[in-house]
Amino acid sequence: MTKQIILIGAGLSTQSLVPYLKSKLDEYDWNLNVLDRNAATAIQRLGETNSRCTAGGLDITDSAALDSALSEAHLVISMVPAHMHLNVAKACIKHKAHLVTASYLTPEMRALDNEARANGLVFLNECGLDPGIDHMSAARLLDGIRGDGGEIILFESFTGGLLSPDSEGDNPWRYKFTWNPRNVVLAGQGGAVKFMQEGKYKYIPPHMVFRRTEFMNVEGYGRFEGLANRDSLKYRKAYNLEHAATLYRGTLRRPGFARAWDSFVKLGMTDDSYTIEKTDTMSFREFTNLFLAYNPHDSVELKLKYYLGIPQDSDIFTKLQWAGLFSDQVFPFSSGTPAQCLEYILKQVWTLNEEDRDLIVMYHKIGWKNGDQFGMIESSMGVEGKSASQTAMASTVGLPLGIATKLILAGKSIESGVQMPITAQWYNPILDELASDFDVNFHEKAIPYKGY
């Protein structure tokens, strides 16, 4: 029987997902329908059509249109903004369709578990890169250590989407946008960051997130700084780490990024809570001056250095200047929040050129004890993109979703319900295919460890 796959949302993260699905249509007797709020985006993403694949428009806030689109679906891949997944999920239950997403599992989605199980449906969440490959690679390591009798006492995990070293050029940030720019600008504003370190609960308020970093070396890719990410403690139960003394998840950037980004936070440019008017008459330089003290005799540059307490030759000032804060370019919109204005400024210099190659880096550190013996392992992965239209970010987000789709529809014995890919039924086949077919490989090494 031919099975119908509906992909809702055809953004950048589906660059690799769509070709992967198209390559499997004949082999597995699937049909694919790619839908997006903008039909032209869906049509462009799908590319060449045939009797098995089509594309079109869909407004998922229109319940009748959503019902019609999902009426014959066997599986839905939802790539819409995270807050819109719930409507899709409820429609999937109504039409008895499986659901796969790359977004964080929310309490509202988890509440659908009984209904999903009652209908024999798999609702798989957090199956992209981070969250996704990070879970799967960590879970496989953790299960292997436990299988040998080890007790986990330390777990750290970091992921970064950056630039390939050969694409950094003279960019002092060593960074460009490889995923949603708005999410980058608003990073660190989702409440206090929480984690465990050597048996102590640690909390970082939002305004301090970029001042607290730790450094690490990733084999083959050099030195990075890690910033704590959201609430690490919510994974304590999922990872079975209730007794671990250290549990710390974070984001990787090149050294110096966090201190410079903290300047935007101190200035108030990442604030998304109020609107600035008449921005279409305002240059980037005048926008920067909004946040500085009035002094008609000093330049904006001088006032900014004084306010931030940075010297003339500071690499932080070099980064801010390079980013365009003192440009005479004018905003094209009439109003916007400080965060929206900052995002527009950074897009001018942080948007990938076609020849740019991005870099995904992932790093795990796990410490354990077995009797009176201690051990530690470092596991790292690096994937480089081919161009701005074939990014490593899109591959590592989209391919796990495609492989999971195949596992569900190919009749594998998979437990139903709302879940994350942290069990062997998911992590073994997905990681194995990523390694064998797409060169997403983890490299592991033992390092000395004496415990706490």
C-alpha positions as a Markdown table, in Angstrom:
| # | Residue | x | y | z |
|---|---|---|---|---|
| 1 | Met | 0.0 | 0.0 | 0.0 |
| 2 | Thr | 1.4 | 3.4 | -1.0 |
| 3 | Lys | 2.1 | 5.6 | 2.1 |
| 4 | Gln | 1.7 | 9.4 | 2.1 |
| 5 | Ile | 4.3 | 11.6 | 3.7 |
| 6 | Ile | 3.4 | 15.3 | 4.3 |
| 7 | Leu | 6.3 | 17.7 | 4.9 |
| 8 | Ile | 5.0 | 21.0 | 6.4 |
| 9 | Gly | 7.5 | 23.8 | 6.2 |
| 10 | Ala | 10.1 | 24.0 | 3.5 |
| 11 | Gly | 12.7 | 26.3 | 5.1 |
| 12 | Leu | 16.5 | 26.0 | 5.0 |
| 13 | Ser | 16.6 | 23.0 | 7.3 |
| 14 | Thr | 14.9 | 20.9 | 4.7 |
| 15 | Gln | 17.7 | 21.3 | 2.1 |
| 16 | Ser | 18.9 | 17.7 | 2.6 |
| 17 | Leu | 15.7 | 16.2 | 4.0 |
| 18 | Val | 13.7 | 16.6 | 0.7 |
| 19 | Pro | 16.4 | 15.0 | -1.6 |
| 20 | Tyr | 16.7 | 12.2 | 0.9 |
| 21 | Leu | 13.0 | 11.5 | 1.0 |
| 22 | Lys | 12.7 | 11.8 | -2.8 |
| 23 | Ser | 15.5 | 9.2 | -3.2 |
| 24 | Lys | 13.4 | 6.6 | -1.2 |
| 25 | Leu | 9.9 | 7.1 | -2.9 |
| 26 | Asp | 10.1 | 4.3 | -5.4 |
| 27 | Glu | 12.0 | 1.9 | -3.2 |
| 28 | Tyr | 9.5 | 2.1 | -0.3 |
| 29 | Asp | 6.3 | 3.0 | -2.3 |
| 30 | Trp | 5.9 | 6.4 | -0.8 |
| 31 | Asn | 4.3 | 9.6 | -2.0 |
| 32 | Leu | 5.6 | 13.0 | -0.8 |
| 33 | Asn | 3.8 | 16.3 | -0.6 |
| 34 | Val | 5.9 | 19.3 | 0.4 |
| 35 | Leu | 3.8 | 22.2 | 1.8 |
| 36 | Asp | 4.7 | 25.7 | 3.0 |
| 37 | Arg | 2.8 | 28.8 | 3.9 |
| 38 | Asn | 4.5 | 30.2 | 0.8 |
| 39 | Ala | 3.7 | 27.8 | -2.0 |
| 40 | Ala | 6.6 | 29.1 | -4.1 |
| 41 | Thr | 9.0 | 28.1 | -1.3 |
| 42 | Ala | 7.6 | 24.6 | -1.3 |
| 43 | Ile | 7.8 | 24.3 | -5.1 |
| 44 | Gln | 11.4 | 25.5 | -5.1 |
| 45 | Arg | 12.4 | 23.2 | -2.3 |
| 46 | Leu | 10.9 | 20.1 | -4.0 |
| 47 | Gly | 12.5 | 20.8 | -7.4 |
| 48 | Glu | 11.6 | 18.4 | -10.1 |
| 49 | Thr | 8.2 | 16.8 | -9.6 |
| 50 | Asn | 6.8 | 13.4 | -10.7 |
| 51 | Ser | 3.8 | 11.2 | -10.0 |
| 52 | Arg | 5.1 | 10.5 | -6.5 |
| 53 | Cys | 6.0 | 14.1 | -5.3 |
| 54 | Thr | 4.1 | 17.3 | -5.3 |
| 55 | Ala | 4.3 | 20.7 | -3.6 |
| 56 | Gly | 1.9 | 23.5 | -2.7 |
| 57 | Gly | 0.8 | 26.1 | -0.1 |
| 58 | Leu | -0.7 | 25.5 | 3.3 |
| 59 | Asp | -1.7 | 27.9 | 6.1 |
| 60 | Ile | -1.8 | 25.6 | 9.2 |
| 61 | Thr | -3.8 | 28.2 | 11.1 |
| 62 | Asp | -6.6 | 27.3 | 8.8 |
| 63 | Ser | -8.0 | 24.2 | 10.5 |
| 64 | Ala | -10.1 | 23.1 | 7.5 |
| 65 | Ala | -7.1 | 23.4 | 5.1 |
| 66 | Leu | -4.9 | 21.5 | 7.6 |
| 67 | Asp | -7.5 | 18.7 | 7.9 |
| 68 | Ser | -7.7 | 18.5 | 4.1 |
| 69 | Ala | -3.9 | 18.3 | 3.7 |
| 70 | Leu | -3.6 | 15.5 | 6.4 |
| 71 | Ser | -6.7 | 13.5 | 5.5 |
| 72 | Glu | -4.8 | 10.7 | 3.8 |
| 73 | Ala | -1.4 | 11.2 | 5.5 |
| 74 | His | 0.5 | 8.3 | 7.1 |
| 75 | Leu | 3.3 | 10.4 | 8.5 |
| 76 | Val | 3.8 | 14.1 | 8.9 |
| 77 | Ile | 7.2 | 15.8 | 9.3 |
| 78 | Ser | 6.5 | 19.2 | 10.9 |
| 79 | Met | 9.1 | 21.9 | 10.3 |
| 80 | Val | 6.9 | 24.8 | 11.3 |
| 81 | Pro | 7.9 | 27.2 | 14.2 |
| 82 | Ala | 7.9 | 25.3 | 17.5 |
| 83 | His | 4.8 | 27.0 | 18.9 |
| 84 | Met | 2.8 | 25.7 | 16.0 |
| 85 | His | 3.5 | 22.0 | 16.3 |
| 86 | Leu | 0.6 | 21.4 | 18.6 |
| 87 | Asn | -2.1 | 22.1 | 16.0 |
| 88 | Val | -0.3 | 19.8 | 13.6 |
| 89 | Ala | -0.1 | 17.1 | 16.3 |
| 90 | Lys | -3.8 | 17.2 | 17.1 |
| 91 | Ala | -4.6 | 16.9 | 13.4 |
| 92 | Cys | -2.3 | 13.9 | 13.2 |
| 93 | Ile | -4.2 | 12.2 | 16.0 |
| 94 | Lys | -7.5 | 13.0 | 14.2 |
| 95 | His | -6.2 | 11.5 | 10.9 |
| 96 | Lys | -4.1 | 8.7 | 12.6 |
| 97 | Ala | -0.8 | 9.9 | 11.2 |
| 98 | His | 2.6 | 9.6 | 12.7 |
| 99 | Leu | 4.5 | 12.8 | 13.5 |
| 100 | Val | 8.2 | 13.6 | 13.4 |
| 101 | Thr | 9.8 | 17.0 | 14.4 |
| 102 | Ala | 13.2 | 18.4 | 15.2 |
| 103 | Ser | 11.8 | 20.7 | 18.0 |
| 104 | Tyr | 12.0 | 20.4 | 21.7 |
| 105 | Leu | 9.5 | 18.2 | 23.4 |
| 106 | Thr | 7.0 | 20.5 | 25.2 |
| 107 | Pro | 4.7 | 19.6 | 28.1 |
| 108 | Glu | 1.7 | 20.2 | 25.8 |
| 109 | Met | 3.1 | 17.7 | 23.3 |
| 110 | Arg | 3.9 | 15.2 | 26.0 |
| 111 | Ala | 0.3 | 15.4 | 27.2 |
| 112 | Leu | -0.8 | 13.8 | 23.9 |
| 113 | Asp | 1.1 | 10.6 | 24.8 |
| 114 | Asn | -2.0 | 8.5 | 25.8 |
| 115 | Glu | -3.9 | 9.5 | 22.7 |
| 116 | Ala | -0.9 | 8.7 | 20.5 |
| 117 | Arg | -0.5 | 5.3 | 22.1 |
| 118 | Ala | -4.2 | 4.5 | 21.9 |
| 119 | Asn | -4.0 | 5.1 | 18.1 |
| 120 | Gly | -0.7 | 3.3 | 17.6 |
| 121 | Leu | 1.1 | 6.5 | 16.6 |
| 122 | Val | 4.7 | 7.5 | 17.0 |
| 123 | Phe | 5.2 | 11.2 | 17.9 |
| 124 | Leu | 8.9 | 11.6 | 17.7 |
| 125 | Asn | 10.4 | 14.9 | 18.9 |
| 126 | Glu | 13.9 | 16.4 | 19.1 |
| 127 | Cys | 15.2 | 14.4 | 16.2 |
| 128 | Gly | 17.4 | 16.9 | 14.4 |
| 129 | Leu | 20.9 | 18.0 | 15.3 |
| 130 | Asp | 20.7 | 19.7 | 18.7 |
| 131 | Pro | 18.3 | 18.5 | 19.9 |
| 132 | Gly | 18.7 | 15.2 | 18.1 |
| 133 | Ile | 22.1 | 13.8 | 17.1 |
| 134 | Asp | 23.3 | 15.1 | 20.5 |
| 135 | His | 20.8 | 12.9 | 22.3 |
| 136 | Met | 21.4 | 9.8 | 20.2 |
| 137 | Ser | 25.2 | 9.9 | 20.3 |
| 138 | Ala | 25.2 | 10.6 | 24.1 |
| 139 | Ala | 22.6 | 7.9 | 24.8 |
| 140 | Arg | 24.6 | 5.3 | 22.9 |
| 141 | Leu | 27.7 | 6.2 | 24.9 |
| 142 | Leu | 25.9 | 6.2 | 28.2 |
| 143 | Asp | 24.1 | 2.9 | 27.6 |
| 144 | Gly | 27.5 | 1.3 | 26.6 |
| 145 | Ile | 29.2 | 2.5 | 29.8 |
| 146 | Arg | 26.3 | 1.3 | 31.9 |
| 147 | Gly | 26.3 | -2.0 | 30.1 |
| 148 | Asp | 29.9 | -2.5 | 31.3 |
| 149 | Gly | 28.9 | -1.8 | 34.9 |
| 150 | Gly | 29.8 | 1.9 | 35.0 |
| 151 | Glu | 28.0 | 4.5 | 37.0 |
| 152 | Ile | 27.9 | 8.0 | 35.3 |
| 153 | Ile | 29.1 | 10.8 | 37.5 |
| 154 | Leu | 29.9 | 13.5 | 34.9 |
| 155 | Phe | 28.2 | 14.4 | 31.7 |
| 156 | Glu | 28.9 | 17.4 | 29.5 |
| 157 | Ser | 27.6 | 18.0 | 26.0 |
| 158 | Phe | 28.2 | 20.9 | 23.6 |
| 159 | Thr | 27.2 | 21.7 | 20.0 |
| 160 | Gly | 28.0 | 24.6 | 17.7 |
| 161 | Gly | 27.0 | 25.8 | 14.3 |
| 162 | Leu | 29.9 | 27.9 | 13.0 |
| 163 | Leu | 32.1 | 28.6 | 10.0 |
| 164 | Ser | 34.5 | 26.2 | 8.4 |
| 165 | Pro | 38.0 | 27.4 | 9.1 |
| 166 | Asp | 38.6 | 28.1 | 5.4 |
| 167 | Ser | 35.5 | 30.4 | 5.3 |
| 168 | Glu | 36.4 | 32.5 | 8.3 |
| 169 | Gly | 38.6 | 34.9 | 6.2 |
| 170 | Asp | 39.0 | 38.3 | 8.0 |
| 171 | Asn | 35.8 | 37.8 | 10.0 |
| 172 | Pro | 37.0 | 38.5 | 13.6 |
| 173 | Trp | 33.9 | 36.8 | 15.1 |
| 174 | Arg | 34.7 | 33.6 | 13.1 |
| 175 | Tyr | 30.9 | 33.2 | 12.9 |
| 176 | Lys | 27.9 | 33.7 | 10.5 |
| 177 | Phe | 24.3 | 32.7 | 10.8 |
| 178 | Thr | 23.8 | 29.1 | 9.9 |
| 179 | Trp | 20.3 | 28.8 | 11.5 |
| 180 | Asn | 17.4 | 31.1 | 12.4 |
| 181 | Pro | 19.1 | 34.6 | 13.1 |
| 182 | Arg | 16.3 | 35.6 | 15.4 |
| 183 | Asn | 17.0 | 32.7 | 17.7 |
| 184 | Val | 20.7 | 33.6 | 17.8 |
| 185 | Val | 19.9 | 37.2 | 18.7 |
| 186 | Leu | 17.5 | 36.1 | 21.5 |
| 187 | Ala | 19.8 | 33.4 | 22.8 |
| 188 | Gly | 20.1 | 33.4 | 26.6 |
| 189 | Gln | 16.8 | 35.1 | 27.2 |
| 190 | Gly | 14.7 | 32.1 | 28.1 |
| 191 | Gly | 15.0 | 32.4 | 31.8 |
| 192 | Ala | 17.9 | 31.4 | 34.1 |
| 193 | Val | 20.3 | 28.8 | 32.8 |
| 194 | Lys | 20.4 | 25.7 | 35.1 |
| 195 | Phe | 23.0 | 22.9 | 35.5 |
| 196 | Met | 24.9 | 20.8 | 38.0 |
| 197 | Gln | 28.6 | 21.1 | 38.5 |
| 198 | Glu | 30.5 | 18.8 | 40.9 |
| 199 | Gly | 27.4 | 18.2 | 43.0 |
| 200 | Lys | 26.4 | 21.8 | 43.2 |
| 201 | Tyr | 23.3 | 23.4 | 41.5 |
| 202 | Lys | 24.3 | 26.3 | 39.4 |
| 203 | Tyr | 22.1 | 29.1 | 38.0 |
| 204 | Ile | 23.1 | 31.8 | 35.6 |
| 205 | Pro | 20.7 | 34.8 | 35.1 |
| 206 | Pro | 20.0 | 35.8 | 31.5 |
| 207 | His | 22.2 | 38.9 | 31.6 |
| 208 | Met | 25.2 | 36.9 | 32.8 |
| 209 | Val | 25.0 | 34.0 | 30.3 |
| 210 | Phe | 27.7 | 35.3 | 28.0 |
| 211 | Arg | 30.1 | 36.1 | 30.8 |
| 212 | Arg | 30.4 | 32.5 | 32.0 |
| 213 | Thr | 32.2 | 30.2 | 29.6 |
| 214 | Glu | 34.5 | 27.2 | 29.7 |
| 215 | Phe | 37.1 | 26.2 | 27.1 |
| 216 | Met | 37.7 | 23.0 | 25.3 |
| 217 | Asn | 39.6 | 21.6 | 22.4 |
| 218 | Val | 37.9 | 19.5 | 19.8 |
| 219 | Glu | 40.2 | 17.2 | 17.9 |
| 220 | Gly | 40.7 | 18.4 | 14.3 |
| 221 | Tyr | 38.9 | 21.7 | 14.8 |
| 222 | Gly | 40.8 | 23.5 | 17.5 |
| 223 | Arg | 39.8 | 25.5 | 20.5 |
| 224 | Phe | 36.2 | 26.6 | 21.4 |
| 225 | Glu | 34.4 | 28.3 | 24.3 |
| 226 | Gly | 31.2 | 26.7 | 25.7 |
| 227 | Leu | 28.2 | 28.6 | 27.0 |
| 228 | Ala | 25.6 | 26.9 | 29.2 |
| 229 | Asn | 22.4 | 26.3 | 27.4 |
| 230 | Arg | 18.9 | 26.6 | 28.8 |
| 231 | Asp | 17.9 | 24.1 | 31.4 |
| 232 | Ser | 20.4 | 21.2 | 31.4 |
| 233 | Leu | 18.6 | 19.6 | 34.4 |
| 234 | Lys | 15.5 | 18.8 | 32.4 |
| 235 | Tyr | 17.5 | 16.0 | 30.8 |
| 236 | Arg | 18.5 | 14.4 | 34.1 |
| 237 | Lys | 15.6 | 11.9 | 34.1 |
| 238 | Ala | 15.6 | 11.3 | 30.3 |
| 239 | Tyr | 19.3 | 10.5 | 30.4 |
| 240 | Asn | 19.0 | 8.6 | 33.7 |
| 241 | Leu | 21.5 | 10.9 | 35.3 |
| 242 | Glu | 19.8 | 11.5 | 38.6 |
| 243 | His | 23.0 | 10.7 | 40.5 |
| 244 | Ala | 25.5 | 12.4 | 38.2 |
| 245 | Ala | 27.5 | 15.2 | 40.0 |
| 246 | Thr | 27.9 | 17.2 | 36.8 |
| 247 | Leu | 25.3 | 17.7 | 34.1 |
| 248 | Tyr | 26.0 | 20.5 | 31.7 |
| 249 | Arg | 24.8 | 21.1 | 28.2 |
| 250 | Gly | 25.9 | 24.0 | 26.1 |
| 251 | Thr | 26.7 | 25.8 | 22.9 |
| 252 | Leu | 30.1 | 26.1 | 21.2 |
| 253 | Arg | 31.6 | 29.3 | 19.8 |
| 254 | Arg | 35.1 | 30.4 | 18.9 |
| 255 | Pro | 37.0 | 32.0 | 21.8 |
| 256 | Gly | 36.2 | 35.7 | 22.2 |
| 257 | Phe | 32.7 | 35.5 | 20.8 |
| 258 | Ala | 30.9 | 35.5 | 24.1 |
| 259 | Arg | 32.7 | 38.5 | 25.5 |
| 260 | Ala | 31.9 | 40.5 | 22.4 |
| 261 | Trp | 28.3 | 39.4 | 22.3 |
| 262 | Asp | 27.9 | 40.4 | 25.9 |
| 263 | Ser | 28.5 | 44.0 | 24.7 |
| 264 | Phe | 25.2 | 43.8 | 22.8 |
| 265 | Val | 23.5 | 42.5 | 26.0 |
| 266 | Lys | 25.0 | 45.3 | 28.1 |
| 267 | Leu | 23.9 | 48.0 | 25.6 |
| 268 | Gly | 20.4 | 46.6 | 25.5 |
| 269 | Met | 20.4 | 45.7 | 21.8 |
| 270 | Thr | 19.1 | 42.1 | 22.4 |
| 271 | Asp | 15.9 | 43.4 | 24.1 |
| 272 | Asp | 12.8 | 42.3 | 22.3 |
| 273 | Ser | 10.2 | 43.8 | 24.7 |
| 274 | Tyr | 9.6 | 47.3 | 23.2 |
| 275 | Thr | 9.5 | 49.0 | 19.9 |
| 276 | Ile | 11.7 | 51.8 | 18.5 |
| 277 | Glu | 9.9 | 54.2 | 16.1 |
| 278 | Lys | 11.1 | 55.9 | 12.9 |
| 279 | Thr | 13.9 | 53.4 | 12.3 |
| 280 | Asp | 13.6 | 54.1 | 8.6 |
| 281 | Thr | 15.1 | 57.5 | 9.2 |
| 282 | Met | 17.9 | 56.0 | 11.4 |
| 283 | Ser | 21.3 | 54.8 | 10.5 |
| 284 | Phe | 23.0 | 51.9 | 12.3 |
| 285 | Arg | 25.3 | 54.5 | 13.9 |
| 286 | Glu | 22.3 | 56.5 | 15.2 |
| 287 | Phe | 20.7 | 53.2 | 16.5 |
| 288 | Thr | 23.9 | 52.5 | 18.5 |
| 289 | Asn | 23.9 | 56.0 | 19.9 |
| 290 | Leu | 20.4 | 55.5 | 21.3 |
| 291 | Phe | 21.9 | 53.3 | 24.0 |
| 292 | Leu | 24.7 | 55.7 | 25.0 |
| 293 | Ala | 24.8 | 58.8 | 27.1 |
| 294 | Tyr | 24.1 | 62.2 | 25.5 |
| 295 | Asn | 27.3 | 64.1 | 24.8 |
| 296 | Pro | 27.5 | 66.2 | 21.6 |
| 297 | His | 31.2 | 66.5 | 21.8 |
| 298 | Asp | 32.3 | 62.9 | 21.9 |
| 299 | Ser | 32.0 | 60.4 | 19.0 |
| 300 | Val | 29.7 | 57.4 | 19.1 |
| 301 | Glu | 32.8 | 55.2 | 19.1 |
| 302 | Leu | 34.3 | 57.0 | 22.1 |
| 303 | Lys | 31.1 | 56.9 | 24.1 |
| 304 | Leu | 30.7 | 53.2 | 23.4 |
| 305 | Lys | 34.2 | 52.4 | 24.5 |
| 306 | Tyr | 33.7 | 54.4 | 27.7 |
| 307 | Tyr | 30.4 | 52.8 | 28.4 |
| 308 | Leu | 31.7 | 49.3 | 27.9 |
| 309 | Gly | 35.0 | 50.0 | 29.6 |
| 310 | Ile | 37.1 | 48.7 | 26.7 |
| 311 | Pro | 40.4 | 50.2 | 25.4 |
| 312 | Gln | 41.1 | 51.5 | 22.0 |
| 313 | Asp | 42.9 | 48.4 | 20.8 |
| 314 | Ser | 40.4 | 45.9 | 22.3 |
| 315 | Asp | 39.5 | 43.0 | 20.1 |
| 316 | Ile | 35.9 | 43.5 | 21.3 |
| 317 | Phe | 35.8 | 46.9 | 19.7 |
| 318 | Thr | 37.2 | 45.5 | 16.5 |
| 319 | Lys | 34.4 | 42.9 | 16.4 |
| 320 | Leu | 31.7 | 45.6 | 17.1 |
| 321 | Gln | 33.1 | 47.9 | 14.4 |
| 322 | Trp | 33.3 | 45.0 | 11.9 |
| 323 | Ala | 29.7 | 44.1 | 12.7 |
| 324 | Gly | 28.5 | 47.5 | 11.4 |
| 325 | Leu | 27.4 | 49.3 | 14.5 |
| 326 | Phe | 28.9 | 52.6 | 13.2 |
| 327 | Ser | 27.6 | 52.2 | 9.6 |
| 328 | Asp | 25.6 | 55.0 | 7.9 |
| 329 | Gln | 23.3 | 52.4 | 6.4 |
| 330 | Val | 19.6 | 53.0 | 7.2 |
| 331 | Phe | 17.0 | 50.5 | 8.3 |
| 332 | Pro | 14.4 | 49.6 | 5.6 |
| 333 | Phe | 11.6 | 49.3 | 8.1 |
| 334 | Ser | 9.7 | 52.0 | 10.0 |
| 335 | Ser | 9.8 | 50.4 | 13.5 |
| 336 | Gly | 11.3 | 47.5 | 15.3 |
| 337 | Thr | 12.5 | 46.2 | 18.6 |
| 338 | Pro | 16.2 | 46.6 | 19.5 |
| 339 | Ala | 16.6 | 42.8 | 18.9 |
| 340 | Gln | 15.0 | 43.1 | 15.4 |
| 341 | Cys | 17.3 | 46.1 | 14.6 |
| 342 | Leu | 20.4 | 44.2 | 15.8 |
| 343 | Glu | 19.4 | 41.2 | 13.7 |
| 344 | Tyr | 19.1 | 43.3 | 10.6 |
| 345 | Ile | 22.5 | 44.9 | 11.2 |
| 346 | Leu | 24.2 | 41.5 | 11.7 |
| 347 | Lys | 22.5 | 40.0 | 8.6 |
| 348 | Gln | 24.5 | 42.4 | 6.5 |
| 349 | Val | 27.8 | 40.7 | 7.5 |
| 350 | Trp | 26.7 | 37.3 | 9.0 |
| 351 | Thr | 24.7 | 36.0 | 6.0 |
| 352 | Leu | 26.4 | 33.2 | 4.3 |
| 353 | Asn | 27.8 | 33.9 | 0.8 |
| 354 | Glu | 27.2 | 31.1 | -1.6 |
| 355 | Glu | 30.8 | 29.9 | -1.4 |
| 356 | Asp | 30.9 | 29.9 | 2.4 |
| 357 | Arg | 31.0 | 26.5 | 4.1 |
| 358 | Asp | 29.6 | 26.1 | 7.6 |
| 359 | Leu | 30.8 | 23.7 | 10.3 |
| 360 | Ile | 28.9 | 21.6 | 12.8 |
| 361 | Val | 30.9 | 20.6 | 15.9 |
| 362 | Met | 29.7 | 18.3 | 18.7 |
| 363 | Tyr | 31.5 | 17.4 | 21.8 |
| 364 | His | 30.7 | 15.0 | 24.7 |
| 365 | Lys | 32.6 | 14.4 | 27.9 |
| 366 | Ile | 31.5 | 11.6 | 30.1 |
| 367 | Gly | 33.1 | 10.4 | 33.4 |
| 368 | Trp | 32.2 | 7.3 | 35.3 |
| 369 | Lys | 33.2 | 5.0 | 38.1 |
| 370 | Asn | 33.1 | 1.2 | 38.3 |
| 371 | Gly | 33.9 | 0.0 | 41.7 |
| 372 | Asp | 37.1 | 1.8 | 42.7 |
| 373 | Gln | 38.0 | 2.5 | 39.1 |
| 374 | Phe | 37.3 | 5.8 | 37.3 |
| 375 | Gly | 37.2 | 6.5 | 33.6 |
| 376 | Met | 36.5 | 9.3 | 31.2 |
| 377 | Ile | 35.8 | 9.5 | 27.5 |
| 378 | Glu | 35.7 | 12.4 | 25.0 |
| 379 | Ser | 33.6 | 12.0 | 21.9 |
| 380 | Ser | 33.6 | 14.6 | 19.1 |
| 381 | Met | 32.1 | 15.1 | 15.7 |
| 382 | Gly | 32.7 | 17.6 | 13.0 |
| 383 | Val | 30.8 | 18.0 | 9.7 |
| 384 | Glu | 31.5 | 20.7 | 7.1 |
| 385 | Gly | 29.0 | 22.0 | 4.6 |
| 386 | Lys | 29.6 | 22.3 | 0.8 |
| 387 | Ser | 28.1 | 25.7 | 0.3 |
| 388 | Ala | 25.5 | 28.2 | 1.5 |
| 389 | Ser | 22.8 | 26.1 | -0.3 |
| 390 | Gln | 24.2 | 22.7 | 1.0 |
| 391 | Thr | 25.0 | 23.4 | 4.6 |
| 392 | Ala | 26.1 | 21.0 | 7.3 |
| 393 | Met | 23.4 | 22.5 | 9.5 |
| 394 | Ala | 20.7 | 21.5 | 7.1 |
| 395 | Ser | 22.1 | 18.0 | 6.7 |
| 396 | Thr | 22.5 | 17.3 | 10.3 |
| 397 | Val | 19.0 | 18.6 | 11.1 |
| 398 | Gly | 17.2 | 17.1 | 8.2 |
| 399 | Leu | 18.8 | 13.7 | 7.6 |
| 400 | Pro | 17.9 | 12.3 | 11.1 |
| 401 | Leu | 14.3 | 13.2 | 10.4 |
| 402 | Gly | 14.4 | 11.4 | 7.0 |
| 403 | Ile | 16.0 | 8.3 | 8.5 |
| 404 | Ala | 13.4 | 8.2 | 11.4 |
| 405 | Thr | 10.6 | 8.6 | 8.8 |
| 406 | Lys | 12.0 | 5.5 | 7.0 |
| 407 | Leu | 12.2 | 3.5 | 10.3 |
| 408 | Ile | 8.6 | 4.3 | 11.1 |
| 409 | Leu | 7.1 | 3.7 | 7.7 |
| 410 | Ala | 9.2 | 0.6 | 6.8 |
| 411 | Gly | 7.4 | -1.5 | 9.3 |
| 412 | Lys | 10.1 | -1.6 | 12.0 |
| 413 | Ser | 8.9 | -2.6 | 15.5 |
| 414 | Ile | 8.9 | 0.8 | 17.1 |
| 415 | Glu | 7.1 | 1.6 | 20.3 |
| 416 | Ser | 4.3 | 4.1 | 19.9 |
| 417 | Gly | 3.7 | 7.3 | 21.9 |
| 418 | Val | 5.3 | 10.7 | 22.4 |
| 419 | Gln | 9.1 | 10.3 | 22.7 |
| 420 | Met | 12.6 | 11.4 | 22.0 |
| 421 | Pro | 15.3 | 9.4 | 20.1 |
| 422 | Ile | 17.2 | 8.3 | 23.1 |
| 423 | Thr | 16.7 | 4.5 | 22.9 |
| 424 | Ala | 18.5 | 1.9 | 20.8 |
| 425 | Gln | 15.6 | 1.5 | 18.5 |
| 426 | Trp | 16.4 | 5.0 | 17.3 |
| 427 | Tyr | 20.0 | 5.8 | 17.9 |
| 428 | Asn | 21.6 | 2.7 | 16.5 |
| 429 | Pro | 20.0 | 2.8 | 12.9 |
| 430 | Ile | 20.1 | 6.6 | 12.6 |
| 431 | Leu | 23.7 | 7.0 | 13.8 |
| 432 | Asp | 24.8 | 4.0 | 11.7 |
| 433 | Glu | 23.3 | 5.4 | 8.5 |
| 434 | Leu | 24.6 | 8.9 | 9.2 |
| 435 | Ala | 28.1 | 7.4 | 9.6 |
| 436 | Ser | 28.0 | 5.0 | 6.6 |
| 437 | Asp | 26.2 | 7.1 | 4.1 |
| 438 | Phe | 26.8 | 10.7 | 5.1 |
| 439 | Asp | 30.2 | 10.7 | 6.9 |
| 440 | Val | 28.8 | 11.9 | 10.2 |
| 441 | Asn | 31.3 | 10.2 | 12.4 |
| 442 | Phe | 32.1 | 10.4 | 16.1 |
| 443 | His | 35.7 | 10.0 | 17.3 |
| 444 | Glu | 36.3 | 8.8 | 20.8 |
| 445 | Lys | 39.3 | 8.8 | 23.1 |
| 446 | Ala | 39.9 | 7.9 | 26.7 |
| 447 | Ile | 41.4 | 10.6 | 29.0 |
| 448 | Pro | 42.8 | 10.3 | 32.5 |
| 449 | Tyr | 40.2 | 10.9 | 35.3 |
| 450 | Lys | 40.4 | 10.5 | 39.0 |
| 451 | Gly | 36.8 | 11.4 | 39.9 |
| 452 | Tyr | 35.8 | 14.0 | 42.3 |
